[in-house]
Amino acid sequence: MTSLSTHVLDAVAGAPAAGLALVLTDAGGNLLASAVTDADGRARLAEDLPPGTCRLRFATGEWFAAAGREAFYPEVVVAFTAAPVDAGGRAHLHVPLLLSPFAYSTYRGS
């Protein structure tokens, strides 16, 4: 089984991005999970992620608008590949997002 989590930080405010909505889909666009980041900007999205290409959509435009802040990106979509796990194994994927109104970066976390 592969689990998935994320951590979103607002680089301008220097704080976690609490209350940001997330949607996880497979390559065919089928909904796998949805969540909202907690007070620390973290969310767990899947405990049994299937292998293959997945897309994690962050609703950044709505989040910035709710805070009365202008933003360039209405959403951030991170596509990644969840590799099959060896027999009996367990893996964890972590997709952090560093966010500002006019830029973002992401990487494979641990």
C-alpha positions, 0 to 999 in steps of 0.5 A: 500500500502507498499512502499520500500526504501533502504540506502547503506553506504560504511563502509570503505570509511565512505560515501554513496554508490552512483551509486549502481544498485538495482533490486527488484523481487518477489518470482517467480523472476519477476522484480518489480523495479530497481533503482540506489542509489543517491548521498546520497546512497538512493533509493526508489524502490516501492510505491505499493509493493505486499505482500509476499517474495521479494528479493532486489539484490545489484550489489556490485561487479560491484560497487566496480569494477567501483571504482577499488576496489577488493570485495569478494561478487559479489552481496548481495541479501536480501530476506524479507517478505512484510506483507499485510497491514490492510484495508486502511492502508499504510506501509513503509519498509526500508532495509539499507545495510552497505557495505565493500569489504569483509563483509556486514550487513543489518536490518529492518530499519524505 
